[in-house]
């Protein structure tokens, strides 16, 4: 899932390890999320949004290309 995690982390001037410690995951997990190689659990998404004091929608962006209208499906 597309996200702005690296931008938020940069704005807060914290390392992947510091963020990982706060949300109780590994640094590798944070790296994989930032590189769009891992979709985090709902619980982790909310922990990240809480840390950055933003909405889930501000932090994570669903793939727009996957959305289809009803008429396209029919």
Rosetta constraint file for C-alpha pairs under 8 A:
AtomPair CA 1 CA 36 HARMONIC 5.99 0.50
AtomPair CA 1 CA 38 HARMONIC 7.73 0.50
AtomPair CA 1 CA 39 HARMONIC 6.01 0.50
AtomPair CA 1 CA 60 HARMONIC 6.89 0.50
AtomPair CA 1 CA 61 HARMONIC 6.53 0.50
AtomPair CA 1 CA 62 HARMONIC 5.82 0.50
AtomPair CA 1 CA 63 HARMONIC 6.51 0.50
AtomPair CA 2 CA 36 HARMONIC 6.16 0.50
AtomPair CA 2 CA 60 HARMONIC 5.98 0.50
AtomPair CA 2 CA 61 HARMONIC 5.11 0.50
AtomPair CA 2 CA 62 HARMONIC 6.23 0.50
AtomPair CA 2 CA 63 HARMONIC 6.58 0.50
AtomPair CA 3 CA 33 HARMONIC 7.94 0.50
AtomPair CA 3 CA 34 HARMONIC 6.96 0.50
AtomPair CA 3 CA 36 HARMONIC 7.56 0.50
AtomPair CA 3 CA 59 HARMONIC 5.58 0.50
AtomPair CA 3 CA 60 HARMONIC 4.21 0.50
AtomPair CA 3 CA 61 HARMONIC 5.50 0.50
AtomPair CA 4 CA 8 HARMONIC 6.29 0.50
AtomPair CA 4 CA 34 HARMONIC 7.57 0.50
AtomPair CA 4 CA 58 HARMONIC 7.68 0.50
AtomPair CA 4 CA 59 HARMONIC 5.22 0.50
AtomPair CA 4 CA 60 HARMONIC 6.41 0.50
AtomPair CA 5 CA 9 HARMONIC 6.01 0.50
AtomPair CA 5 CA 33 HARMONIC 7.79 0.50
AtomPair CA 5 CA 34 HARMONIC 5.90 0.50
AtomPair CA 5 CA 59 HARMONIC 6.21 0.50
AtomPair CA 5 CA 60 HARMONIC 7.80 0.50
AtomPair CA 6 CA 10 HARMONIC 6.01 0.50
AtomPair CA 6 CA 34 HARMONIC 5.85 0.50
AtomPair CA 7 CA 11 HARMONIC 6.14 0.50
AtomPair CA 8 CA 12 HARMONIC 6.22 0.50
AtomPair CA 8 CA 52 HARMONIC 7.11 0.50
AtomPair CA 8 CA 59 HARMONIC 7.93 0.50
AtomPair CA 9 CA 13 HARMONIC 6.04 0.50
AtomPair CA 9 CA 14 HARMONIC 5.73 0.50
AtomPair CA 9 CA 15 HARMONIC 7.14 0.50
AtomPair CA 9 CA 16 HARMONIC 7.69 0.50
AtomPair CA 9 CA 19 HARMONIC 7.82 0.50
AtomPair CA 10 CA 14 HARMONIC 6.49 0.50
AtomPair CA 14 CA 18 HARMONIC 6.12 0.50
AtomPair CA 14 CA 19 HARMONIC 6.77 0.50
AtomPair CA 15 CA 19 HARMONIC 6.37 0.50
AtomPair CA 16 CA 20 HARMONIC 5.98 0.50
AtomPair CA 16 CA 27 HARMONIC 5.59 0.50
AtomPair CA 16 CA 30 HARMONIC 6.18 0.50
AtomPair CA 16 CA 31 HARMONIC 6.95 0.50
AtomPair CA 17 CA 21 HARMONIC 6.09 0.50
AtomPair CA 17 CA 26 HARMONIC 7.32 0.50
AtomPair CA 17 CA 27 HARMONIC 4.93 0.50
AtomPair CA 18 CA 22 HARMONIC 6.40 0.50
AtomPair CA 19 CA 23 HARMONIC 6.34 0.50
AtomPair CA 19 CA 27 HARMONIC 7.86 0.50
AtomPair CA 19 CA 30 HARMONIC 7.71 0.50
AtomPair CA 20 CA 24 HARMONIC 5.67 0.50
AtomPair CA 20 CA 25 HARMONIC 4.97 0.50
AtomPair CA 20 CA 26 HARMONIC 5.44 0.50
AtomPair CA 20 CA 27 HARMONIC 5.29 0.50
AtomPair CA 20 CA 29 HARMONIC 7.69 0.50
AtomPair CA 20 CA 30 HARMONIC 6.33 0.50
AtomPair CA 21 CA 25 HARMONIC 6.41 0.50
AtomPair CA 21 CA 26 HARMONIC 7.28 0.50
AtomPair CA 21 CA 27 HARMONIC 7.96 0.50
AtomPair CA 23 CA 44 HARMONIC 7.09 0.50
AtomPair CA 23 CA 47 HARMONIC 6.09 0.50
AtomPair CA 23 CA 48 HARMONIC 6.81 0.50
AtomPair CA 25 CA 29 HARMONIC 6.41 0.50
AtomPair CA 25 CA 30 HARMONIC 7.54 0.50
AtomPair CA 26 CA 30 HARMONIC 6.79 0.50
AtomPair CA 27 CA 31 HARMONIC 6.22 0.50
AtomPair CA 28 CA 32 HARMONIC 6.08 0.50
AtomPair CA 29 CA 33 HARMONIC 6.20 0.50
AtomPair CA 29 CA 38 HARMONIC 7.50 0.50
AtomPair CA 30 CA 34 HARMONIC 6.20 0.50
AtomPair CA 31 CA 35 HARMONIC 6.23 0.50
AtomPair CA 32 CA 36 HARMONIC 6.15 0.50
AtomPair CA 32 CA 37 HARMONIC 4.98 0.50
AtomPair CA 32 CA 38 HARMONIC 5.35 0.50
AtomPair CA 33 CA 37 HARMONIC 5.86 0.50
AtomPair CA 33 CA 38 HARMONIC 4.97 0.50
AtomPair CA 33 CA 39 HARMONIC 6.39 0.50
AtomPair CA 33 CA 40 HARMONIC 6.93 0.50
AtomPair CA 40 CA 44 HARMONIC 5.94 0.50
AtomPair CA 40 CA 45 HARMONIC 6.21 0.50
AtomPair CA 41 CA 45 HARMONIC 6.23 0.50
AtomPair CA 42 CA 46 HARMONIC 6.34 0.50
AtomPair CA 43 CA 47 HARMONIC 6.31 0.50
AtomPair CA 44 CA 48 HARMONIC 6.14 0.50
AtomPair CA 45 CA 49 HARMONIC 6.24 0.50
AtomPair CA 45 CA 56 HARMONIC 6.81 0.50
AtomPair CA 46 CA 50 HARMONIC 6.00 0.50
AtomPair CA 46 CA 56 HARMONIC 6.70 0.50
AtomPair CA 47 CA 51 HARMONIC 6.16 0.50
AtomPair CA 48 CA 52 HARMONIC 6.36 0.50
AtomPair CA 49 CA 53 HARMONIC 5.77 0.50
AtomPair CA 49 CA 54 HARMONIC 5.24 0.50
AtomPair CA 49 CA 55 HARMONIC 5.79 0.50
AtomPair CA 49 CA 56 HARMONIC 5.52 0.50
AtomPair CA 49 CA 59 HARMONIC 6.73 0.50
AtomPair CA 50 CA 54 HARMONIC 6.58 0.50
AtomPair CA 50 CA 55 HARMONIC 7.90 0.50
AtomPair CA 54 CA 58 HARMONIC 6.37 0.50
AtomPair CA 54 CA 59 HARMONIC 7.12 0.50
AtomPair CA 55 CA 59 HARMONIC 6.59 0.50
AtomPair CA 56 CA 60 HARMONIC 5.91 0.50
AtomPair CA 57 CA 61 HARMONIC 6.26 0.50
AtomPair CA 63 CA 67 HARMONIC 7.53 0.50
AtomPair CA 68 CA 72 HARMONIC 6.11 0.50
AtomPair CA 68 CA 73 HARMONIC 6.87 0.50
AtomPair CA 69 CA 73 HARMONIC 6.67 0.50
AtomPair CA 70 CA 74 HARMONIC 6.34 0.50
